[in-house]
Amino acid sequence: MLDQLWELDGSVSLRTEPFGALAYHFGTRRLSFLKTPELVDVVRRLATSSSVAVALRDAGVPEPHWPSYLRALQGLATGGMIRRRDTA
């Protein structure tokens, strides 16, 4: 996942909250909690970053913390909140 292109699904809206954000998928009606502002920053950076690793680095996430962020991103991907971005 680190070298892949991802983005927030177009049917997902993020609502900033003190703890991070709520992500609501209008197609599936799923609600997910992004539990830290840093994770919200990473998710927002995905659309313009050349990889997940770049989004993590640009958001200031220390490398030792990357595995927990990758687990969170994988959960968001499994839930349809983020999707692979086309390279075209």
N, CA, C and O atoms as CSV, one atom per row, in Angstrom:
chain,resi,resn,atom,element,x,y,z
A,1,MET,N,N,0.823,-1.202,0.000
A,1,MET,CA,C,0.000,0.000,0.000
A,1,MET,C,C,0.864,1.262,0.000
A,1,MET,O,O,0.454,2.287,-0.545
A,2,LEU,N,N,2.024,1.201,0.589
A,2,LEU,CA,C,2.858,2.409,0.719
A,2,LEU,C,C,3.172,3.074,-0.612
A,2,LEU,O,O,3.237,4.301,-0.685
A,3,ASP,N,N,3.368,2.285,-1.669
A,3,ASP,CA,C,3.747,2.844,-2.959
A,3,ASP,C,C,2.566,3.054,-3.897
A,3,ASP,O,O,2.759,3.403,-5.061
A,4,GLN,N,N,1.363,2.848,-3.416
A,4,GLN,CA,C,0.179,2.947,-4.255
A,4,GLN,C,C,-0.463,4.330,-4.181
A,4,GLN,O,O,-0.200,5.121,-3.275
A,5,LEU,N,N,-1.322,4.589,-5.182
A,5,LEU,CA,C,-2.079,5.840,-5.259
A,5,LEU,C,C,-3.487,5.590,-4.726
A,5,LEU,O,O,-4.171,4.675,-5.184
A,6,TRP,N,N,-3.913,6.383,-3.779
A,6,TRP,CA,C,-5.244,6.271,-3.178
A,6,TRP,C,C,-5.887,7.640,-3.101
A,6,TRP,O,O,-5.214,8.662,-3.235
A,7,GLU,N,N,-7.195,7.657,-2.885
A,7,GLU,CA,C,-7.920,8.909,-2.707
A,7,GLU,C,C,-9.208,8.624,-1.942
A,7,GLU,O,O,-9.660,7.482,-1.863
A,8,LEU,N,N,-9.782,9.665,-1.388
A,8,LEU,CA,C,-11.078,9.569,-0.747
A,8,LEU,C,C,-12.101,9.251,-1.832
A,8,LEU,O,O,-12.094,9.887,-2.886
A,9,ASP,N,N,-12.971,8.290,-1.596
A,9,ASP,CA,C,-14.005,7.960,-2.570
A,9,ASP,C,C,-14.878,9.194,-2.796
A,9,ASP,O,O,-15.151,9.944,-1.859
A,10,GLY,N,N,-15.309,9.400,-4.020
A,10,GLY,CA,C,-16.108,10.573,-4.362
A,10,GLY,C,C,-17.460,10.641,-3.666
A,10,GLY,O,O,-18.077,11.705,-3.620
A,11,SER,N,N,-17.927,9.524,-3.127
A,11,SER,CA,C,-19.211,9.482,-2.424
A,11,SER,C,C,-19.064,9.664,-0.918
A,11,SER,O,O,-20.022,9.497,-0.164
A,12,VAL,N,N,-17.843,10.011,-0.489
A,12,VAL,CA,C,-17.569,10.137,0.946
A,12,VAL,C,C,-17.389,11.597,1.318
A,12,VAL,O,O,-16.714,12.359,0.626
A,13,SER,N,N,-18.003,11.960,2.414
A,13,SER,CA,C,-17.860,13.304,2.966
A,13,SER,C,C,-17.173,13.193,4.324
A,13,SER,O,O,-17.501,12.321,5.129
A,14,LEU,N,N,-16.220,14.084,4.568
A,14,LEU,CA,C,-15.548,14.148,5.870
A,14,LEU,C,C,-16.100,15.333,6.652
A,14,LEU,O,O,-16.212,16.439,6.124
A,15,ARG,N,N,-16.438,15.094,7.899
A,15,ARG,CA,C,-16.858,16.173,8.790
A,15,ARG,C,C,-15.861,16.238,9.935
A,15,ARG,O,O,-15.745,15.305,10.729
A,16,THR,N,N,-15.152,17.337,10.009
A,16,THR,CA,C,-14.142,17.525,11.044
A,16,THR,C,C,-14.795,17.554,12.421
A,16,THR,O,O,-15.825,18.193,12.633
A,17,GLU,N,N,-14.165,16.847,13.340
A,17,GLU,CA,C,-14.610,16.783,14.729
A,17,GLU,C,C,-13.385,16.998,15.618
A,17,GLU,O,O,-12.259,16.884,15.134
A,18,PRO,N,N,-13.571,17.307,16.901
A,18,PRO,CA,C,-12.427,17.516,17.797
A,18,PRO,C,C,-11.479,16.305,17.868
A,18,PRO,O,O,-10.273,16.477,18.046
A,19,PHE,N,N,-12.014,15.096,17.731
A,19,PHE,CA,C,-11.197,13.892,17.824
A,19,PHE,C,C,-10.546,13.524,16.499
A,19,PHE,O,O,-9.618,12.716,16.483
A,20,GLY,N,N,-11.001,14.089,15.390
A,20,GLY,CA,C,-10.506,13.755,14.048
A,20,GLY,C,C,-11.566,14.098,13.028
A,20,GLY,O,O,-11.692,15.253,12.620
A,21,ALA,N,N,-12.352,13.076,12.600
A,21,ALA,CA,C,-13.429,13.337,11.638
A,21,ALA,C,C,-14.379,12.154,11.566
A,21,ALA,O,O,-14.046,11.029,11.940
A,22,LEU,N,N,-15.572,12.450,11.074
A,22,LEU,CA,C,-16.539,11.428,10.702
A,22,LEU,C,C,-16.500,11.327,9.186
A,22,LEU,O,O,-16.503,12.344,8.492
A,23,ALA,N,N,-16.462,10.115,8.676
A,23,ALA,CA,C,-16.518,9.887,7.237
A,23,ALA,C,C,-17.839,9.196,6.938
A,23,ALA,O,O,-18.135,8.140,7.498
A,24,TYR,N,N,-18.631,9.794,6.055
A,24,TYR,CA,C,-19.926,9.221,5.705
A,24,TYR,C,C,-19.931,8.896,4.222
A,24,TYR,O,O,-19.639,9.754,3.389
A,25,HIS,N,N,-20.266,7.650,3.896
A,25,HIS,CA,C,-20.364,7.213,2.502
A,25,HIS,C,C,-21.828,7.293,2.091
A,25,HIS,O,O,-22.661,6.552,2.613
A,26,PHE,N,N,-22.146,8.186,1.160
A,26,PHE,CA,C,-23.525,8.393,0.754
A,26,PHE,C,C,-24.093,7.218,-0.026
A,26,PHE,O,O,-25.311,7.039,-0.056
A,27,GLY,N,N,-23.246,6.414,-0.657
A,27,GLY,CA,C,-23.726,5.253,-1.409
A,27,GLY,C,C,-24.076,4.076,-0.519
A,27,GLY,O,O,-25.122,3.450,-0.690
A,28,THR,N,N,-23.210,3.778,0.422
A,28,THR,CA,C,-23.425,2.611,1.286
A,28,THR,C,C,-24.057,2.983,2.619
A,28,THR,O,O,-24.503,2.109,3.363
A,29,ARG,N,N,-24.096,4.271,2.922
A,29,ARG,CA,C,-24.615,4.809,4.182
A,29,ARG,C,C,-23.771,4.372,5.379
A,29,ARG,O,O,-24.254,4.334,6.511
A,30,ARG,N,N,-22.507,4.043,5.117
A,30,ARG,CA,C,-21.592,3.662,6.195
A,30,ARG,C,C,-20.999,4.909,6.836
A,30,ARG,O,O,-20.775,5.926,6.179
A,31,LEU,N,N,-20.756,4.803,8.116
A,31,LEU,CA,C,-20.125,5.862,8.879
A,31,LEU,C,C,-18.852,5.305,9.499
A,31,LEU,O,O,-18.871,4.244,10.122
A,32,SER,N,N,-17.750,6.021,9.328
A,32,SER,CA,C,-16.480,5.622,9.936
A,32,SER,C,C,-15.920,6.785,10.726
A,32,SER,O,O,-16.151,7.952,10.410
A,33,PHE,N,N,-15.181,6.436,11.756
A,33,PHE,CA,C,-14.535,7.438,12.596
A,33,PHE,C,C,-13.051,7.474,12.276
A,33,PHE,O,O,-12.375,6.447,12.338
A,34,LEU,N,N,-12.545,8.642,11.936
A,34,LEU,CA,C,-11.105,8.846,11.807
A,34,LEU,C,C,-10.684,9.438,13.140
A,34,LEU,O,O,-11.022,10.577,13.463
A,35,LYS,N,N,-9.942,8.653,13.910
A,35,LYS,CA,C,-9.778,8.932,15.335
A,35,LYS,C,C,-8.706,9.950,15.705
A,35,LYS,O,O,-8.547,10.282,16.880
A,36,THR,N,N,-7.974,10.446,14.718
A,36,THR,CA,C,-6.984,11.482,15.022
A,36,THR,C,C,-6.967,12.535,13.908
A,36,THR,O,O,-7.219,12.211,12.747
A,37,PRO,N,N,-6.675,13.780,14.253
A,37,PRO,CA,C,-6.538,14.804,13.217
A,37,PRO,C,C,-5.424,14.464,12.225
A,37,PRO,O,O,-5.508,14.828,11.052
A,38,GLU,N,N,-4.385,13.768,12.688
A,38,GLU,CA,C,-3.284,13.400,11.791
A,38,GLU,C,C,-3.766,12.429,10.714
A,38,GLU,O,O,-3.357,12.538,9.558
A,39,LEU,N,N,-4.625,11.485,11.080
A,39,LEU,CA,C,-5.164,10.548,10.086
A,39,LEU,C,C,-6.025,11.291,9.071
A,39,LEU,O,O,-5.995,10.978,7.881
A,40,VAL,N,N,-6.782,12.261,9.533
A,40,VAL,CA,C,-7.587,13.081,8.625
A,40,VAL,C,C,-6.670,13.803,7.639
A,40,VAL,O,O,-6.957,13.855,6.443
A,41,ASP,N,N,-5.593,14.345,8.131
A,41,ASP,CA,C,-4.622,15.031,7.273
A,41,ASP,C,C,-4.067,14.072,6.222
A,41,ASP,O,O,-3.966,14.434,5.050
A,42,VAL,N,N,-3.711,12.869,6.621
A,42,VAL,CA,C,-3.181,11.875,5.672
A,42,VAL,C,C,-4.230,11.564,4.611
A,42,VAL,O,O,-3.920,11.563,3.419
A,43,VAL,N,N,-5.467,11.298,5.027
A,43,VAL,CA,C,-6.531,10.956,4.076
A,43,VAL,C,C,-6.757,12.088,3.091
A,43,VAL,O,O,-6.948,11.843,1.900
A,44,ARG,N,N,-6.737,13.311,3.565
A,44,ARG,CA,C,-6.932,14.463,2.660
A,44,ARG,C,C,-5.768,14.618,1.686
A,44,ARG,O,O,-5.964,15.082,0.563
A,45,ARG,N,N,-4.580,14.241,2.093
A,45,ARG,CA,C,-3.400,14.366,1.228
A,45,ARG,C,C,-3.311,13.275,0.168
A,45,ARG,O,O,-2.580,13.428,-0.811
A,46,LEU,N,N,-4.036,12.188,0.345
A,46,LEU,CA,C,-3.916,11.050,-0.575
A,46,LEU,C,C,-4.169,11.440,-2.030
A,46,LEU,O,O,-3.456,10.971,-2.918
A,47,ALA,N,N,-5.148,12.271,-2.290
A,47,ALA,CA,C,-5.539,12.611,-3.657
A,47,ALA,C,C,-4.449,13.342,-4.432
A,47,ALA,O,O,-4.414,13.273,-5.661
A,48,THR,N,N,-3.565,14.038,-3.732
A,48,THR,CA,C,-2.538,14.825,-4.420
A,48,THR,C,C,-1.127,14.290,-4.204
A,48,THR,O,O,-0.165,14.844,-4.735
A,49,SER,N,N,-1.000,13.231,-3.440
A,49,SER,CA,C,0.326,12.668,-3.147
A,49,SER,C,C,0.678,11.580,-4.153
A,49,SER,O,O,-0.200,10.903,-4.686
A,50,SER,N,N,1.955,11.424,-4.401
A,50,SER,CA,C,2.417,10.425,-5.361
A,50,SER,C,C,2.437,9.017,-4.776
A,50,SER,O,O,2.729,8.059,-5.492
A,51,SER,N,N,2.135,8.875,-3.501
A,51,SER,CA,C,2.021,7.564,-2.857
A,51,SER,C,C,1.509,7.766,-1.437
A,51,SER,O,O,1.478,8.885,-0.926
A,52,VAL,N,N,1.114,6.679,-0.821
A,52,VAL,CA,C,0.702,6.731,0.583
A,52,VAL,C,C,1.884,7.151,1.447
A,52,VAL,O,O,1.721,7.920,2.395
A,53,ALA,N,N,3.078,6.647,1.122
A,53,ALA,CA,C,4.270,7.008,1.898
A,53,ALA,C,C,4.504,8.514,1.874
A,53,ALA,O,O,4.853,9.103,2.897
A,54,VAL,N,N,4.316,9.134,0.728
A,54,VAL,CA,C,4.498,10.586,0.612
A,54,VAL,C,C,3.436,11.308,1.438
A,54,VAL,O,O,3.742,12.299,2.102
A,55,ALA,N,N,2.193,10.825,1.406
A,55,ALA,CA,C,1.128,11.452,2.202
A,55,ALA,C,C,1.461,11.364,3.689
A,55,ALA,O,O,1.273,12.333,4.424
A,56,LEU,N,N,1.953,10.213,4.135
A,56,LEU,CA,C,2.336,10.050,5.535
A,56,LEU,C,C,3.483,10.984,5.903
A,56,LEU,O,O,3.449,11.651,6.937
A,57,ARG,N,N,4.485,11.023,5.054
A,57,ARG,CA,C,5.657,11.869,5.311
A,57,ARG,C,C,5.261,13.345,5.333
A,57,ARG,O,O,5.674,14.087,6.224
A,58,ASP,N,N,4.461,13.770,4.354
A,58,ASP,CA,C,4.060,15.178,4.267
A,58,ASP,C,C,3.144,15.594,5.422
A,58,ASP,O,O,3.101,16.766,5.797
A,59,ALA,N,N,2.416,14.627,5.981
A,59,ALA,CA,C,1.555,14.918,7.135
A,59,ALA,C,C,2.351,14.919,8.433
A,59,ALA,O,O,1.802,15.216,9.494
A,60,GLY,N,N,3.641,14.590,8.361
A,60,GLY,CA,C,4.488,14.616,9.550
A,60,GLY,C,C,4.365,13.398,10.445
A,60,GLY,O,O,4.717,13.454,11.623
A,61,VAL,N,N,3.866,12.293,9.895
A,61,VAL,CA,C,3.737,11.068,10.686
A,61,VAL,C,C,5.107,10.405,10.790
A,61,VAL,O,O,5.705,10.087,9.762
A,62,PRO,N,N,5.619,10.187,11.992
A,62,PRO,CA,C,6.919,9.529,12.143
A,62,PRO,C,C,6.864,8.092,11.622
A,62,PRO,O,O,5.876,7.390,11.840
A,63,GLU,N,N,7.914,7.657,10.938
A,63,GLU,CA,C,7.941,6.317,10.345
A,63,GLU,C,C,7.603,5.193,11.324
A,63,GLU,O,O,6.933,4.241,10.924
A,64,PRO,N,N,8.033,5.255,12.584
A,64,PRO,CA,C,7.647,4.172,13.495
A,64,PRO,C,C,6.125,4.041,13.690
A,64,PRO,O,O,5.647,2.992,14.122
A,65,HIS,N,N,5.373,5.091,13.376
A,65,HIS,CA,C,3.917,5.064,13.532
A,65,HIS,C,C,3.196,4.634,12.254
A,65,HIS,O,O,1.981,4.436,12.265
A,66,TRP,N,N,3.932,4.490,11.160
A,66,TRP,CA,C,3.316,4.159,9.881
A,66,TRP,C,C,2.496,2.876,9.911
A,66,TRP,O,O,1.420,2.848,9.314
A,67,PRO,N,N,2.949,1.801,10.580
A,67,PRO,CA,C,2.129,0.570,10.570
A,67,PRO,C,C,0.714,0.771,11.102
A,67,PRO,O,O,-0.230,0.199,10.557
A,68,SER,N,N,0.548,1.566,12.145
A,68,SER,CA,C,-0.810,1.783,12.662
A,68,SER,C,C,-1.639,2.625,11.689
A,68,SER,O,O,-2.843,2.403,11.558
A,69,TYR,N,N,-1.022,3.568,11.019
A,69,TYR,CA,C,-1.734,4.359,10.021
A,69,TYR,C,C,-2.101,3.495,8.822
A,69,TYR,O,O,-3.188,3.644,8.263
A,70,LEU,N,N,-1.216,2.604,8.424
A,70,LEU,CA,C,-1.513,1.706,7.307
A,70,LEU,C,C,-2.684,0.784,7.647
A,70,LEU,O,O,-3.518,0.507,6.785
A,71,ARG,N,N,-2.758,0.309,8.885
A,71,ARG,CA,C,-3.903,-0.508,9.304
A,71,ARG,C,C,-5.197,0.312,9.221
A,71,ARG,O,O,-6.227,-0.186,8.767
A,72,ALA,N,N,-5.134,1.559,9.659
A,72,ALA,CA,C,-6.316,2.425,9.587
A,72,ALA,C,C,-6.720,2.675,8.134
A,72,ALA,O,O,-7.906,2.634,7.805
A,73,LEU,N,N,-5.749,2.932,7.270
A,73,LEU,CA,C,-6.046,3.160,5.858
A,73,LEU,C,C,-6.596,1.897,5.208
A,73,LEU,O,O,-7.499,1.978,4.375
A,74,GLN,N,N,-6.071,0.740,5.573
A,74,GLN,CA,C,-6.579,-0.512,5.032
A,74,GLN,C,C,-8.028,-0.723,5.451
A,74,GLN,O,O,-8.845,-1.192,4.658
A,75,GLY,N,N,-8.346,-0.379,6.691
A,75,GLY,CA,C,-9.727,-0.459,7.146
A,75,GLY,C,C,-10.642,0.471,6.370
A,75,GLY,O,O,-11.769,0.106,6.038
A,76,LEU,N,N,-10.160,1.672,6.081
A,76,LEU,CA,C,-10.943,2.614,5.280
A,76,LEU,C,C,-11.122,2.100,3.856
A,76,LEU,O,O,-12.179,2.290,3.254
A,77,ALA,N,N,-10.101,1.454,3.319
A,77,ALA,CA,C,-10.190,0.878,1.977
A,77,ALA,C,C,-11.190,-0.273,1.947
A,77,ALA,O,O,-12.006,-0.367,1.030
A,78,THR,N,N,-11.125,-1.136,2.936
A,78,THR,CA,C,-12.054,-2.268,3.020
A,78,THR,C,C,-13.497,-1.785,3.134
A,78,THR,O,O,-14.407,-2.405,2.584
A,79,GLY,N,N,-13.702,-0.695,3.839
A,79,GLY,CA,C,-15.036,-0.119,4.005
A,79,GLY,C,C,-15.487,0.754,2.845
A,79,GLY,O,O,-16.604,1.272,2.863
A,80,GLY,N,N,-14.638,0.924,1.837
A,80,GLY,CA,C,-15.006,1.719,0.671
A,80,GLY,C,C,-14.879,3.220,0.857
A,80,GLY,O,O,-15.350,3.992,0.022
A,81,MET,N,N,-14.246,3.640,1.946
A,81,MET,CA,C,-14.100,5.080,2.191
A,81,MET,C,C,-12.990,5.701,1.331
A,81,MET,O,O,-13.094,6.852,0.906
A,82,ILE,N,N,-11.942,4.933,1.084
A,82,ILE,CA,C,-10.901,5.369,0.151
A,82,ILE,C,C,-10.814,4.323,-0.948
A,82,ILE,O,O,-11.187,3.166,-0.756
A,83,ARG,N,N,-10.317,4.748,-2.103
A,83,ARG,CA,C,-10.210,3.848,-3.241
A,83,ARG,C,C,-8.891,4.075,-3.966
A,83,ARG,O,O,-8.262,5.125,-3.838
A,84,ARG,N,N,-8.489,3.066,-4.730
A,84,ARG,CA,C,-7.287,3.206,-5.548
A,84,ARG,C,C,-7.520,4.297,-6.579
A,84,ARG,O,O,-8.605,4.416,-7.147
A,85,ARG,N,N,-6.501,5.076,-6.808
A,85,ARG,CA,C,-6.569,6.188,-7.756
A,85,ARG,C,C,-6.009,5.729,-9.084
A,85,ARG,O,O,-5.009,5.011,-9.122
A,86,ASP,N,N,-6.635,6.130,-10.166
A,86,ASP,CA,C,-6.142,5.813,-11.505
A,86,ASP,C,C,-4.833,6.528,-11.767
A,86,ASP,O,O,-4.627,7.648,-11.299
A,87,THR,N,N,-3.956,5.891,-12.506
A,87,THR,CA,C,-2.676,6.510,-12.843
A,87,THR,C,C,-2.757,7.313,-14.136
A,87,THR,O,O,-1.812,8.023,-14.480
A,88,ALA,N,N,-3.874,7.212,-14.860
A,88,ALA,CA,C,-4.005,7.904,-16.143
A,88,ALA,C,C,-4.259,9.376,-15.956
A,88,ALA,O,O,-4.394,10.109,-16.936
